[in-house]
Amino acid sequence: MEEGKQVIESIISAGSDGRFNRRAIQVEEAQRRVVAVAAERLVASELVPLAECGGRRLAESLSATSDWPPFARSGLDGYALRAVDTAGAAPGSPALLRVAAAVAAGELAAAALEPGTAARVMTGAAVPEGADAVVMLEQTAEASLAGGAAAVLVRAAALPGQNVAPRGEEFRLGSPLAAPGTLLKPGHAALLGTFGYADVPAYRRPRVAIFATGSELMPVEAPLAPGRIRDSNSAMVAWMAEQSGAEPQLRGTLPDQREAVEEALRRAARDADLIVTTGGVSVGDYDVIADILRKLETSPAGHENSGFESALLFNKVAMRPGSPTSAALFEGKLLLSLSGNPGACFVGFELFVRPALLAMQGCGSPLPRCATAKLASPVRKGSPHVRFVRSRLSQGEDGSLNADPLAFSKSSMMASIADADCLAVIPSGSEGLDAGEWTSIILLPS
């Protein structure tokens, strides 16, 4: 049985705690549920031209189509020769060899080198058969033999293998190049191009439908009106989704009307791979997303239709900010509902949305990258739940990482979001942490 289905079955059997007594689960458990469901919903793969696949994730294992290098290759401009023919050579008593050939990059010598001969070679050229070393040009001098035949004076003894990249030094035919889920970077372009992969099998960019809920929201370009605010979360989520390899689809703002929101989510579920909402997940009278999720939770019969097409994964997480963060299957698509407060929305994306998107693209380790750091200043406020504090990284004189908690880091504040490059993880408790104490940090993508 798939892990995602097991997750949903265990949630159904646990039952509900009602509207105001939502059961908070730990962050790690919430992440496990989201990733398990997302990993079962891999997006389709497609062939992408090599020059256009940067930032995509590989959908198939790729291997070397030949040995590399495919021939013994000169590492510099000089002379290919047999090392034994230069034994004892020195500046005052150089070895004299007849020049039998000249080989440019892309060419092959007409014949194998015979004893007592050398071949002029260029960087990257194929070393002639019979040669086992290349002497750099600076250690030689041009000469001629009786009768005018070209020769070379070699002023230093060569060692077998010197300045020669042997065939198959980097890769053998069939050697693995990259595994499914690998994030394709510029270096992969060179690697895959070398082995003839003009088109690369990559996962399609997941389509992310993004909604902001709340009748108080206005378009970004609109002048402010009394009691209203602009929708700033949608653009932030879109940028973060694109940063995660996805294709964001801004679906606009939704009013505090349950029927309208449900219909918009149904439309999104028809063509989006993932649905993200911001706002409406608390317990207020107008928190429509919470109402919709509660309907999923309290209708277990609905879970049994179409192989768990709709099911609540969780509706509260033991974390600050963003404890109302919720997740569900909605008509077969993963729905992640983040807090409307900008700071909590930002944290919720890093903890849950980005891992889900990476899992849908075959990434084997989709959870955030973590490290440890010393706090540069105290975080004394206690909390019954673990806290994720926006912080700036620096390096101490001893080489250790320091995390400096930023000002204006309340859930509703956004001033510190742009300056944060990590989230300091403050354990639950009554006292927080003092400056100089070590703590875990979550590294944010740059």
C-alpha positions in Angstrom: 0.0 0.0 0.0 1.3 3.4 -0.9 2.5 5.6 2.0 0.2 8.5 1.0 -2.9 6.2 1.3 -1.6 4.9 4.6 -1.3 8.5 5.9 -4.9 9.3 4.9 -6.3 6.1 6.5 -4.5 6.8 9.8 -5.9 10.4 9.8 -9.5 9.2 9.2 -9.3 6.7 12.0 -8.0 9.4 14.4 -11.3 11.4 14.1 -11.9 15.1 14.7 -11.5 17.5 17.6 -14.0 20.1 16.2 -13.7 23.7 15.1 -12.0 25.3 18.2 -10.1 22.3 19.4 -8.1 21.5 16.3 -5.5 18.8 17.0 -2.0 20.3 16.4 0.6 17.9 15.0 4.3 18.3 15.1 6.1 20.0 12.2 8.0 16.8 11.3 4.8 14.8 11.1 3.0 17.4 9.0 6.0 17.4 6.6 5.9 13.6 6.4 2.2 13.6 5.5 2.6 16.3 2.8 5.7 14.7 1.2 4.2 11.2 1.2 1.1 12.4 -0.6 3.1 14.7 -3.0 5.6 12.0 -3.9 2.7 9.8 -5.1 1.7 12.6 -7.5 4.8 12.9 -9.6 4.3 15.2 -12.6 4.7 13.8 -16.0 8.1 13.9 -17.8 8.9 15.5 -21.1 11.9 15.9 -23.4 13.5 19.3 -23.1 16.2 20.7 -25.4 19.5 20.6 -23.6 20.0 24.4 -23.6 16.5 24.9 -22.0 16.6 22.3 -19.2 18.4 24.4 -16.5 16.6 24.3 -13.2 14.5 21.3 -14.2 14.7 17.9 -12.5 15.8 14.8 -14.3 13.1 12.2 -14.9 15.3 9.2 -15.9 18.7 7.8 -15.1 21.2 8.9 -17.7 24.5 7.1 -18.4 27.7 7.6 -20.4 27.3 6.7 -24.1 31.0 6.1 -24.5 34.2 6.0 -22.6 35.4 9.5 -21.7 37.8 10.6 -22.9 37.1 8.4 -25.9 40.8 8.2 -26.7 44.1 8.9 -24.9 44.2 12.7 -25.0 47.1 15.2 -24.7 46.8 17.6 -21.7 48.9 20.3 -23.3 50.8 21.5 -26.4 54.1 19.5 -26.7 55.5 16.2 -28.1 54.0 12.7 -27.6 56.7 10.1 -27.3 57.8 6.9 -25.6 59.0 7.7 -22.1 61.8 5.1 -22.3 63.3 7.1 -25.2 64.0 10.0 -22.9 65.7 8.1 -20.1 68.5 10.2 -18.7 67.6 13.3 -20.6 68.7 16.6 -19.0 69.2 20.2 -20.1 72.9 19.5 -20.7 72.3 16.2 -22.5 69.0 16.2 -24.2 67.4 13.2 -26.0 67.2 13.6 -29.8 64.1 12.2 -31.4 62.9 12.3 -35.0 59.5 14.1 -35.5 57.4 11.6 -37.3 54.0 13.4 -37.3 52.0 16.5 -36.2 48.5 15.9 -34.7 46.0 18.7 -34.2 42.9 18.4 -32.0 40.3 16.5 -34.0 42.9 14.5 -36.0 44.5 11.1 -35.7 48.1 10.1 -36.4 48.5 8.1 -39.6 50.6 5.5 -37.9 51.8 4.3 -34.5 55.0 5.9 -33.1 58.1 3.9 -33.6 61.1 3.8 -31.1 63.2 7.0 -31.3 60.4 9.1 -32.7 58.0 11.8 -31.4 54.8 13.5 -32.6 54.0 17.1 -32.3 50.6 17.3 -30.5 48.2 20.1 -29.5 46.1 20.3 -26.4 43.2 17.9 -26.6 44.7 15.9 -29.5 44.7 12.1 -29.6 48.0 10.7 -28.5 49.4 8.4 -31.2 49.4 4.7 -30.5 52.8 3.7 -29.2 53.3 6.9 -27.2 52.9 6.9 -23.4 53.8 10.4 -22.4 53.7 14.0 -23.6 56.5 16.5 -22.9 55.5 20.2 -22.7 56.8 22.5 -25.4 58.8 24.5 -23.0 61.0 21.5 -22.2 62.0 21.0 -25.9 63.8 22.6 -28.7 63.5 22.2 -32.5 66.4 20.4 -34.2 67.1 18.6 -37.5 68.8 15.4 -38.5 71.3 14.8 -41.2 69.4 15.2 -44.5 67.1 17.8 -43.0 64.5 15.6 -41.3 62.7 17.4 -38.5 63.7 16.4 -34.9 63.2 17.6 -31.4 65.6 17.9 -28.4 63.9 16.8 -25.1 65.6 18.4 -22.1 63.9 16.4 -19.3 63.2 12.7 -18.8 59.5 11.8 -19.2 57.5 9.4 -17.0 54.9 7.0 -18.4 51.4 8.7 -18.4 52.8 12.2 -18.1 50.4 14.8 -19.4 48.2 12.1 -20.9 44.5 11.6 -20.0 43.9 7.9 -20.7 40.8 6.6 -22.4 38.0 6.2 -19.9 39.7 8.3 -17.2 36.5 10.1 -16.2 33.7 7.7 -17.4 33.4 4.3 -18.8 30.6 3.3 -21.3 27.4 2.9 -19.2 28.7 4.8 -16.1 25.9 6.7 -14.4 25.8 10.4 -15.1 22.8 11.6 -13.0 19.8 10.0 -11.2 16.1 10.8 -11.4 15.2 13.9 -9.4 18.6 15.5 -9.9 18.4 19.3 -10.2 20.0 20.2 -13.5 22.7 22.8 -13.2 25.1 24.4 -15.8 27.6 21.7 -15.2 25.1 19.1 -16.3 24.7 20.9 -19.6 28.4 20.3 -20.4 28.2 16.7 -19.1 25.1 15.7 -21.0 26.2 17.6 -24.1 29.4 15.6 -24.1 27.5 12.4 -24.3 25.1 13.5 -27.0 22.0 14.2 -25.0 20.4 16.9 -27.2 17.1 16.4 -25.5 16.8 15.6 -21.8 14.0 13.7 -20.1 12.9 16.1 -17.3 9.9 16.4 -15.1 7.3 18.9 -16.3 7.1 22.0 -14.1 4.3 21.5 -11.6 1.4 23.9 -12.2 0.6 25.7 -8.9 -2.7 27.5 -8.6 -2.4 30.4 -6.1 -5.3 32.0 -4.4 -5.5 34.7 -1.7 -8.7 34.7 0.4 -10.3 37.6 2.1 -12.8 40.3 1.1 -10.4 42.9 2.5 -7.8 42.2 -0.2 -7.2 44.5 -3.2 -5.1 44.1 -6.4 -1.5 45.3 -6.0 -2.0 48.1 -8.5 -5.1 49.5 -6.8 -5.0 52.6 -4.5 -5.6 51.8 -0.9 -9.1 52.1 0.4 -10.2 52.4 4.1 -10.0 49.1 5.9 -8.5 47.3 2.9 -5.0 45.9 2.1 -3.2 44.9 -1.1 -2.7 41.2 -1.8 1.1 40.9 -1.4 1.2 37.2 -0.6 0.3 35.9 -4.0 3.3 37.4 -5.7 5.6 36.2 -3.0 4.2 32.7 -3.2 4.5 32.8 -7.0 8.2 33.8 -6.8 8.9 31.0 -4.3 7.0 28.5 -6.4 9.1 29.4 -9.5 12.2 29.2 -7.4 11.1 25.6 -6.6 10.9 24.7 -10.3 7.2 25.2 -10.6 4.9 27.1 -12.9 2.9 29.6 -10.8 -0.6 30.4 -11.8 -2.1 33.5 -10.1 -5.8 32.8 -9.8 -6.7 36.1 -8.0 -8.4 36.8 -4.7 -11.4 35.0 -3.3 -14.2 36.6 -1.2 -15.2 35.3 2.2 -18.0 33.2 0.7 -17.7 29.5 1.0 -19.6 28.5 -2.2 -17.4 30.8 -4.3 -14.2 29.5 -2.8 -15.3 25.9 -3.2 -16.1 26.4 -6.9 -12.8 28.2 -7.5 -10.9 25.3 -5.9 -12.8 22.8 -8.0 -11.9 24.6 -11.2 -8.2 24.7 -10.1 -8.2 21.0 -9.3 -9.1 20.2 -12.9 -5.8 21.5 -14.3 -3.4 22.4 -11.5 -1.0 19.9 -9.9 -1.0 21.7 -6.5 -3.2 24.3 -5.0 -2.0 26.9 -2.5 -4.2 29.3 -0.7 -3.3 32.1 1.8 -5.6 33.3 4.5 -8.9 32.0 5.8 -7.4 29.1 7.8 -8.0 30.4 11.4 -11.2 30.0 13.4 -12.8 33.4 12.8 -16.4 33.8 11.5 -15.1 34.5 7.9 -12.4 31.9 7.6 -13.9 30.0 4.7 -10.9 27.8 4.0 -11.1 26.4 7.5 -14.8 25.7 7.0 -14.1 23.8 3.7 -11.4 21.7 5.4 -13.6 21.0 8.4 -16.2 19.7 6.0 -13.7 17.2 4.7 -12.7 16.2 8.2 -16.3 15.6 9.4 -17.5 13.6 6.3 -15.6 10.3 6.5 -17.9 8.8 3.9 -16.4 11.3 1.4 -13.0 9.9 2.0 -14.0 6.5 0.7 -14.9 7.8 -2.8 -12.5 7.6 -5.7 -9.7 6.3 -3.7 -9.4 9.2 -1.2 -10.0 12.0 -3.7 -10.7 14.3 -0.8 -9.3 14.1 2.7 -7.9 16.3 5.4 -4.3 15.8 6.2 -4.0 18.2 9.1 -5.5 21.6 10.1 -3.1 22.8 12.8 0.7 22.5 13.3 2.6 23.0 16.5 4.6 25.9 15.2 4.9 29.7 15.4 4.2 31.5 13.2 1.5 29.8 11.2 -0.1 27.2 13.5 -3.4 27.2 11.5 -1.4 26.0 8.4 -3.5 23.2 6.9 -3.3 20.5 4.2 -5.8 18.3 2.4 -6.5 16.3 -0.7 -9.2 18.2 -2.6 -10.7 16.3 -5.5 -7.4 14.4 -6.0 -5.1 17.4 -5.8 -2.9 18.4 -2.9 -4.2 21.6 -1.3 -1.9 23.6 1.1 -3.5 26.4 3.0 -1.1 28.9 4.5 -1.7 31.7 6.9 -2.7 35.1 5.5 0.0 36.8 7.7 3.0 37.5 5.4 5.6 36.1 7.9 3.6 33.0 8.6 2.9 32.5 4.9 6.6 32.7 4.1 7.5 30.1 6.8 4.7 27.8 5.8 5.9 27.8 2.2 9.4 26.8 3.2 8.3 24.1 5.5 5.5 22.5 3.4 4.9 23.9 -0.1 8.5 23.8 -1.3 9.0 20.2 -0.1 5.8 19.2 -1.8 6.9 20.7 -5.1 10.3 19.1 -4.9 8.7 15.7 -4.1 6.4 16.0 -7.1 9.5 16.5 -9.3 11.2 13.3 -8.0 13.6 14.9 -5.5 14.7 12.3 -3.1 15.5 14.7 -0.2 12.8 17.4 -0.5 12.9 18.7 3.1 14.7 22.0 3.9 18.4 22.0 4.3 19.4 22.4 7.9 22.5 23.3 9.8 23.5 24.5 13.3 24.5 28.1 14.3 25.0 30.3 17.4 22.4 32.9 18.1 24.0 36.3 17.7 21.3 37.9 19.9 18.8 36.4 22.3 15.3 35.2 21.6 13.8 35.3 25.1 10.1 35.0 24.4 8.9 31.6 25.3 6.3 29.6 23.2 4.3 26.4 23.7 5.3 25.5 20.1 8.6 25.5 18.2 9.3 28.9 16.6 10.9 29.7 13.3 12.6 33.1 13.5 13.7 34.9 10.4 17.4 35.5 10.8 20.5 36.7 8.9 23.6 34.4 8.7 27.2 35.5 9.3 30.5 33.7 10.1 32.2 34.0 13.4 36.0 34.4 13.9 36.2 30.7 14.7 34.5 29.8 11.4 31.2 28.9 13.0 27.8 30.1 11.7 26.0 32.9 13.6 22.3 33.4 13.2 21.2 37.0 14.0 17.4 37.2 14.6 15.9 40.1 12.6 13.6 42.8 13.9 10.0 43.1 12.8 9.6 39.3 12.8 6.1 39.0 14.1 3.7 36.9 12.0 2.0 39.9 10.5 5.2 41.8 9.7 7.0 41.6 6.4 10.0 44.0 6.8 12.4 41.2 7.7 11.4 38.7 5.0 13.6 40.1 2.3 16.7 40.2 4.6 16.3 36.6 6.0 18.6 33.9 4.7 17.8 31.4 7.4 15.1 30.5 9.9 16.4 30.0 13.5 14.6 27.1 15.1 13.7 28.0 18.7 12.5 25.0 20.7 9.2 25.2 22.6 9.6 26.2 26.2 9.0 29.1 28.6 12.4 30.9 28.2 13.6 30.9 24.6 17.4 31.0 24.0 20.2 33.3 25.0 22.8 34.8 22.7 25.7 32.4 22.1 23.5 29.3 22.4 23.5 26.8 19.6 20.4 26.0 17.7 19.2 24.4 14.5 18.7 26.6 11.4 16.8 26.1 8.2 18.8 27.5 5.2 16.7 29.5 2.8 17.3 29.3 -1.0 19.2 32.3 -2.3 
